[in-house]
Amino acid sequence: MLNNIVKPTLLLNKARAIHNIETMISKAARSGVRFRPHFKTHQSAAIGDWFQERGVAAITVSSVDMARYFANHGWQDITIAFPVNVREIDKINALAKTITLNLLAESEESVHFLGSRLMHPAKLWIKIDTGYHRTGLSWDHGEKIAALAGTIAQEKRLTFQGLLTHSGHSYRARSQQQVREIYADTIAKMQATREGLRQAGFTGVEISIGDTPSCSIVENFSGVDEIRPGNFVFYDATQLAIGSCLVGQIAVAVACPVVAKHQERQELIIYGGAVHLSKDVLVQSFEPWGEKPTYGAIALPEGSGWGPILSNAYVAGISQEHGVVKVLQEDFDRINVGDLLMVIPVHSCLTAHLLRKYVTLEGEVLELANLS
């Protein structure tokens, strides 16, 4: 199968992905929490089937169009974990008519708009910021949160479901202990926010959390009602650096042809650049070069897939189509123009989004959603 690869190709180890899915399902079940995986990572109806076959019934997506795609493939309980875009109200109404739709808001304006324009029932979560500082109401702005919950309660087609957060700052952690500390801090803040709402008269308020590092490393999710990890289905070089996964759990790699060699720099040039791998970067230590930014880890082909990660090889530079790979002399000598290098993505979600299809190690081609 590898002999047929002529350009950057996203390989998928199906057995590893399914193992990752089953592991997270079991972990959620042990804690008695709802498992609502985020499908923005894989964006594939075929991979979605692997979840459904194992009893998963509720999912998360990142856009209205992605929700439509998965609704058209049989999913009936979908959360759009992105602040509601009021300009897409017609599509939102079409979805709310046919599925259980969960929306996300953090402003009075959005809630009032939904109240006046939504034609079918929907559940609404309030987005809470517990430290990531991307979006959401700050967890300690209790009066604002209670006021927004009250506004939601007044709208006849909206049901206030609870508080939702994404602790994306866990991706900056570089140890399991740091992730556990971020998780503990997040849960303490979310529970304090819920307690404030309880004192304001709101009962049955749920808590939803969703970052892959926390969901992979933490064992006990008591105190929350729902987990929404996404990246765990594939993992990547970042998750490996954090300690969220073992190398044997990484389920995707990009097969990239070697197109040139530069002896004076001990560098290989691959057909595989920013339009294939993204420009996400990870800083790691490589002997003998010290700490360096990398755009992907490197493995060699093995069987129909890839072997162990080379500890002192990395994608050192990237442009639109080119990747520059730094290697030790012994690796430089054994790799030839025309060979394949396997790049473990820094961020598998973006790499999948860019390449738009997977080739499993068995040779099956799985297309990503066409969201245009």
Secondary structure, DSSP 8 states (H G I E B T S, - for coil): -GGG--S-EEEE-HHHHHHHHHHHHHHHHHHT-EE--BTTTT--HHHHHHHHTTT---EEESSHHHHHHHHTTT--EEEEEEE--GGGHHHHHHHHHHSEEEEEE-SHHHHHHHHHH--S-EEEEEEEESS--SSSEETT-HHHHHHHHHHHHHSTTEEEEEEE---GGGGG--SHHHHHHHHHHHHHHHHHHHHHHHHTT--S-EEEE--HHHHHH----TT-SEE---GGGT--HHHHHHTSS-GGG--EEEEEEEEEEEGGGTEEEEE--HHHH-S--EEEEETTTEEEEESEEEEEEETTEEEEEEEEEEEEEE-SSEEEEE--HHHHHH--TT-EEEEEES-HHHHHHHH-EEEETTS-EEE-----
